[in-house]
Amino acid sequence: MQGPTLRFGDSGADVEKLQRLLADQGLYRGRINGQFDSRVERAVSTFQFENGIDDEEWGVYGPVTRRALEG
């Protein structure tokens, strides 16, 4: 479950996977295009809030958030 920390402005296959995971949770309704934009950032923040993840920067997909979403 290791992976890079993703944040606003990032792009690529890892972001696309994140978009799909967030869409599966009903948190992201944008295009699956591999672009970490403000909608992805908002969806990550919402996931963090709903799951009580407060030891990672809001909207940043780091190891704690990754474990919660992919676990």
C-alpha positions in Angstrom: 0.0 0.0 0.0 3.0 2.2 -0.4 2.8 5.1 -2.8 3.8 8.7 -3.3 2.2 11.5 -1.4 -0.1 13.3 -3.8 -1.2 16.9 -3.7 -2.7 19.7 -5.7 -0.9 20.1 -9.1 0.3 16.5 -9.3 -0.8 14.3 -12.2 -0.4 10.8 -13.6 -1.6 7.2 -13.0 -1.4 7.5 -9.2 -3.8 10.5 -9.3 -6.1 8.6 -11.7 -6.2 5.7 -9.2 -7.0 8.1 -6.4 -9.8 9.7 -8.5 -11.3 6.3 -9.0 -11.1 5.4 -5.3 -12.7 8.7 -4.3 -15.4 8.2 -7.0 -16.2 4.8 -5.5 -16.8 6.5 -2.2 -19.1 9.0 -3.8 -16.8 11.9 -3.0 -15.5 12.7 -6.5 -17.7 13.3 -9.5 -15.3 14.9 -11.9 -13.5 13.4 -14.9 -11.1 10.6 -14.3 -8.2 12.4 -16.0 -5.2 11.9 -13.7 -5.1 15.6 -12.7 -5.0 16.5 -9.0 -7.2 19.6 -9.2 -9.3 21.5 -6.6 -12.1 19.0 -6.9 -9.8 16.1 -6.0 -8.3 18.2 -3.2 -11.8 18.9 -1.8 -12.7 15.2 -2.1 -9.6 14.2 -0.2 -10.3 16.8 2.5 -13.9 15.5 2.8 -12.6 11.9 3.2 -10.1 13.0 5.8 -12.8 14.9 7.8 -15.3 12.1 7.6 -12.7 9.6 8.8 -11.2 11.7 11.5 -7.8 12.0 9.8 -6.3 15.1 11.3 -2.6 14.2 11.4 -2.1 14.9 7.7 -2.4 18.2 5.9 -6.0 18.7 4.6 -6.3 17.7 0.9 -3.0 16.0 0.8 -3.0 12.2 0.0 -0.3 11.0 2.3 0.4 7.6 4.0 -2.3 7.9 6.7 -5.1 8.9 4.3 -3.9 6.3 1.8 -4.1 3.5 4.4 -7.6 4.6 5.3 -8.9 4.8 1.7 -7.1 1.8 0.3 -7.2 -0.4 3.4 
